[in-house]
Amino acid sequence: MAEINSPLSALYSQLLGVIESVEPRIAAATRSELADQRASLKLIASENYASLPVLLTMGTWLSDKYAEGTVGHRFYAGCQNVDTVEAVASEHARELFGAEYAYVQPHSGIDANLVAYWSILSHRIESPTLERLGAKTVNDLSEDDWEDLRATFNAQRVMGMSLDAGGHLTHGFRHNISGKMFRQHSYGTNPETGLIDYDKLLADAREFKPLILVAGYSAYPRRVNFAKMREIADEVGATLFVDMAHFAGLVAGKVFTGEENPVGYADVVASTTHKSLRGPRGGFVLATSEYAPSVDRGCPMVLGGPLSHVMAAKALAFAEARQESFQTYAQNVADNAKALAEGLMKRGVKLVTDGTDNHLVLMDVSSFGLTGRQAESALLDSGVVTNRNSVPNDPNGAWYTSGVRIGTPALTTRGFGAAEFDAVAELITGVLKATTPVTTAAGAPGKAKYTIADGVADRTKAAAAELLDANPLYPGLEL
Ligand SMILES: *Cc1c(COP(=O)(O)O)cnc(C)c1O
């Protein structure tokens, strides 16, 4: 990370002082969060460290402006500066991804997915229905027509990856609105290889006939072939929607190219901005010109006023990602994940799909006699921040789980390379080997409690601190 000069440190201190004068606990928590982030080995695959220019851009009065609508077509007066911000962010996103259209208003990944779903529904169903009913706009519909339309919408079918195979809650999980508003069928992975089985997917799709085929994941350690996904979608008349929330940075950094790049294959692509893309917390949607008009209606369909200060920060993050240095970063993220996976496997840790070719690794910790929850907690006690995750067909369910997901985007931003990730693999394996489940009253291994052999947690923390000190976060920033 680039060295920060001392006037910026002084400025940050002053700014925290301003916050402190209003609510000291918030200033203290903000300082303390920086200290915690600096001191922990952050391996959460969905997290990163945004640059200071990106962070600074969020702290301005752009936040104060209401700007519902679209560029040049707002429901509020005086939006000229927000127009500039949104147009620049959208231009950078289009150029970065080579997309026909970019909508940068969604507040988060879930919002981006809701915009995507509703715009696909309205493009595929609303317009034909309006035509059938002889209405020009939805405002011309009677209450009965609306009943009709709602029934049609509710009957729609979506097919996405199941949660325990690595899909996301928004891909049709029963406790998410996507699982309520759609008839849902999920696809998993091949039980032997752990990989997506495209032939089976095609056979399932032929039977289920989804309106929307969703591709994308949060915990699948492999690349997806979007050309094959497109063929399957075309075969059954589905719209192909790709949720690249996790791997947008690898697309932006040109690690995923050709058939591994969803843009050009998918009709609609949604994403977060804060994961591997390393921007502010937020979302965006890319679309073909065919789907653009319905995506453009994200507000008022799903969203209220855009977060203009965050759109400004997205513009910076997209601009940063267009620099050559971001391509180096993205390649390092993927190379480091390989080094981490190899380091773990050679020390006897079992990985789902026996490796990785993206930014994340999914460990199956059951061979250590541990649940994901126990492993996650023992690692945290040792200064290693991860999150537990289901493995395919997980016998421990979604709460305790049998897996731990780790990723390389954040520590790669700090400057970690293959040697450091091999050292991280050594630390993780050491903790897992030293952790034993506490047996229940009935004598069976418990799912939550555990003990770590004496001294291991402290030794791991010290070794992690050494790695972290050699690769400082926001170097030069002293508060
Ligand atoms: C993280 C994630 C989301 C949701 O993003 P939020 O910003 O937390 O709402 C959606 N889809 C996928 C695949 C994700 O990994």
The ligand as an ORCA input file, in Angstrom:
! r2SCAN-3c Opt
* xyz 0 1
  C     -22.036    -10.574     -0.867
  C     -22.946    -11.043     -1.897
  C     -24.173    -10.386     -2.122
  C     -24.742     -9.354     -1.197
  O     -24.019     -8.198     -0.999
  P     -24.440     -7.195      0.151
  O     -23.694     -5.943     -0.215
  O     -24.009     -7.776      1.436
  O     -25.904     -6.976      0.100
  C     -24.945    -10.825     -3.183
  N     -24.543    -11.841     -3.965
  C     -23.390    -12.492     -3.762
  C     -23.009    -13.624     -4.667
  C     -22.559    -12.139     -2.713
  O     -21.436    -12.810     -2.505
*
